[in-house]
Amino acid sequence: MVGPQLRIYKQQKATVEAHRAAVLQSYRDYRDRWSKQYTLDELQGLWRTLIRKDYLQTEGTYFWQIFINTIRQTLFKDKLLKHVSYAEYLTLLGGLDNISHVLPARDMWALGRKITANTASSDYWRNTSAKAIKTCYDQGGTQHFLNDVRVYVETYGYHSDKELDITHQCYFEDTERIIQMVKDAIVLGPSVIDTDPEAKQKQSYQKELIALQAKVSSRKYKTLVRSIEDIRSLLWWREELRDTSTRMYYIIRMYTLKLAQMYVDAGVLHEVNDIFYLKIDDICDFVDKQKTTADLHL
C-alpha cells in the first residue's frame, strides 16, 4: 500500500495547485456566463458538461486529497506520538495561515470592528432591522459600510448555511442572512470581535515546536519538522479543495435553477423546485432524448 499511496501523493502534490487554479477559473467563467441568453439545447449541454465533467473533476481531486491526508496523517501520528501527547500533536497541526474555512469568519469580525469604530454606523447597524438594511443595500446605498458588505458578499456569497445542499439558498441569493450576521457580530461586541484565534493558535504551534526541539536530537527534530510541515500543507490543501468544491455546488445550484426555469417555460416541469426531485441520470437521459417529459413525471 505504501508504494501506490506514495505515487498518488506525489502526483497530487505536483498537480493540486494547477487544479485549484483551473477550478477557480471555471468558477469565474460560469459566473460570467450566467446572465447570457441560451436556447434550451445550449443550456442543457452546458449543464451536462458542468455535472458530468467539471463537477466530477473537482470532487475527484478533492476526495483524492482526503484519501492522501487520511493515510499520511495516520502514519505521521504514529511517528509523532512517540514524542508528544495527543493534545500536543493536535497543537502542532493548528495555526495554519489563511485557511479557507476560517476566512469568512475572520473577515466578518474585521467588518464588525470597522463598523463599531464609527459611532454613527454602529448605531445604525444596532438599531436598524436586517430587512431595512437590506432594502437600503438593494437600492444601492453606500452609507454605513454597505459597500464593504457588497465586497464580502462578492467574496463569500457562494457559501450557505447548508454547504452541500443545492436545494438551499446561498448567500448570493440571501444577502439578508449576511446582513444579519454582521448585526450579530456587532452585538457580540469588542470582547469577541477583537480576538484573533489564528494568532493564538500560531503562537501555540510555535511554542510546541520549541518544546519538541528540547525532547529529541537535532537530527530527529529536523526529520519530524519536515513531516509536520508536510502534514500541515496537506491539511491546508484539503481545506482549499473543500472550498473549490463548495464553489462548484453553488454553480450547480444556479445553473440547475436556470435549467429548471426553462423546463417550466417549456412545460417539462410544473414548478422550478421540481427539478430537485429528479435523479441526475434521469435529467441527463432527458437531455440525450432517451427519456420523455412523461418519464420525468413518473
N, C-alpha and C positions, 0 to 999 in steps of 0.2 A: 504493500500500500504506500510505503514511503516514496518509492520511485514515481508512480503515477501522480500522487498529490503534489510532489515537488515540481513535476513538469507543469501541472496545471497552475501551481503557484507562480512559477517563473513566467508563464505565458500571460497570466492575469496581470502580473506586476508590469510586464512590458507593454500591455495594451490598454490598461484601465484609464489612463489619462486621456488618450485619444478617444476612447469610447465615451467618456463623460463629455468631452468637447463636442463629439458628434451628436449626442443626445440633446445637449443644450441648444445646438444649432437647429436640430429638428424641432425642438420645442418652440423656438423663436419663429421658425418657418410656419409651423402650424398656426401659431397665434396670428402671424401676419396674413395668412390666407383665410382666416376665419370670416372676415367681412365680405369676401368675394361672392359673387353670384355664380351658382353652379346649376347645371342640369342634374336631374336625378341620377343619371348614369355616371356623371362625373363625381358626384358626391359619394355615391355607392362605391366607386372604385377607390376613392381617397380613403374612405372609412375602412374598406377591406385591407388596404395597404397598412393603415395605422394599426389595425388589430392583428393582422397575420404576420407583419414584418417588423415594424418599428417597436411595437409593444413587446413582442416575443424576444427581440434582440436585447431590449432594455432589461426585461425581467430575467432573461437567461444570464446575462453578465452579473446582475445583482445577486442572483442565487448561487452562482459560482463563487462570488466573493464571500457569501455567508458560509458556504462549504469550506473554503480555504481557511477562513477565520476560525471555524469550529475545530478543524483538525490541528492547525498550527497553535492555536491558543491552548488546546488540551496538552500538547507536547510541551509548550512553554511553561504552563502552570506546574506540571510535574517537576520540571527542572528548577523553577524558581522557588517553589515551596520548601525545598531543602534548606533554604537560606532565610526565608521571611515567613511571617504569619500570613494567613489568608487575608486579613484586613490590610496588611502592608502590601500584599500582592495587588489588591484592588486599587490601592492608592497609586501604585506605580502605573496603572492603566488610566488614571484620571488626569484632568488638567490639559486635555487636548486643545490646541489652538483652533479657533474658528470652526468648530464642529457644527455641521449644518442644522441639526435639530435644536441647537441652543440659540442660533442666531435670531430667530423671530422673537423669542422672549427677551434676549439682550437688547434688540433694537426697540422693542416695545417699552422696556424700562427707560431707555435713553430718551424716547419720545416723551414719556411721562415726566422725566426730570426737566426736560426742556419747557414743558407746559407749566409745571409747578413753579418754575423760576420766574414766571411772568404772572404777576398778581391778577391782572385783568383776564388773562387766558385761563388761569387756574380757576377763577370764579366762574367763568363761562362754562367750562367743562364740568365743574362740580354741580352747577345749578341748572343746567340745560339738559333736557332728556336726550337720549341717544337718537330717538326718532327725529327730534327737532334739529339736532346737529346734522343728521344725515340729509335732511331736506336742504339745509344750507350747503352741505357738501355737494349734493346733486345739482344744485343751482350754480355751481362754480365758485362758491365762496372761498376766499383765501385767508380770511382773518383767523386768529387763534390757532395757527399752525395747521390749518386744514390741508395746505399743500404738502406738509410733512406726512400727513395721513395718506395722501394720494401716493407719495413715494413708497410708503410702507405697503399699501395695497398692491402697487405695481410689483414690488419686490417679493411679497409673500402671499399674494392672493390665490395662488394655486393650492394653498393649504386649506384644510377644513377641520371641523370638529370630528369627522369620521373619515380619515385619510384614504382608506381602501374601499370605501363605499361610494360608487359612482352615482348612486341614486340620491346622495346627499349634496346639498349646495356647498360650493367652495366659497372662499371669502371674496373672490372677484364678484360673485353673484350676490353676496350677502355682506355688503360693506358695513351695515349697521352692527353686525357682530363685532367687527374690528373696532368700530367707534365705542361700543360698549366695553371692549377690552381696554381701550385707552382710559375710559372713565374709571374702570375698576382699578387700573394701575395707579391713577391719581389719588383715588380714595384710600388706597393702601398706604400712601404717604412715603416720606423720605426714609423711614426706618426700613422699608423693603426695597424701594426702587434705587436707593443709593448703595445697596450692597453689590458686590462683584464676586459671585460664586466661582467664576472661571479663574480669577486671580488667586483666590484662596486654594482652589484645587491645584493650581500650578505650584504654589508655594509648598503645599503638602507633598507633591510629587518630587520637587527638588530636595526637600528635606529627607524624603525616603531614600533617594539616591545616595545622599551623603551617609545615611545610616547603613545602607548596603555596602558601600565602599569600605566602611570600617570593619565589616564582618568577613570579607573574603580577600584573597590575594589580588594584587594589581592585575595580573593576567586574567584571573577568573572574573574580576569586575568588568573588564573590557568586553569579555565574551558575553556576560549577562546583559550589559548595556546594549550591545548590538541586538540581542534577542528582544529586549524591552522596546527598543526603537522600532524594530520590525513589527512587533505586535501592535504597538501604538499606531503605526502607519496603516496597518491592516484595518484596525478599528475605525480610523478616520475615513478610509476609503469606503468601508461598509456603510457608514452614515451618508457619505456623498452619493453613493449609488442608491441608497434608500430615498434620498432627496430627488434624484432623477426619476426614480420610479413614481414618486408622488406627483411630479410634474406630468408624467405620462398619463396617470389616472385622470388628472384634470382635463388633459387634451381629449382623452377618450370620452369623458362625460360630455364635453361641449360639442364634439362632433357627432356623438350619438344622439344628443338632443336635436341637433340641426337636421340630422337624417330623419329622426322621428317626426319632426315638423313637416318635412317634405312627404313622408308617408301618410300623415294625416291629411295633408292637402290633396294627395293622390287617392285617398280613400283606402289605403292599405291598412292603416290603424285608425281606431276611433279617437284615441287620446294620445298625447305625446308620451306620457309615462308608461303607456302600454308596452313600449319597446323594452323596458326593464324586466318584463315578464317573459321575454323570449330568450331562447338559447342562442349563443353566438353562432353555433353551427347552423341553426335554422335561418338566421339572418343571412349568413354567407351563402347558404343554399338558395335563398330567395334572390340574392344579388346575382348568383350564377344561373338563375332561371330553372333551378332544379326543384323549387317549391313555389307554390302559388299563394295568392293572398288568402285563399280559403285554408290552406295548410297552416298559415300563421295564426289563424283564428281558432284552431283546434285546441 
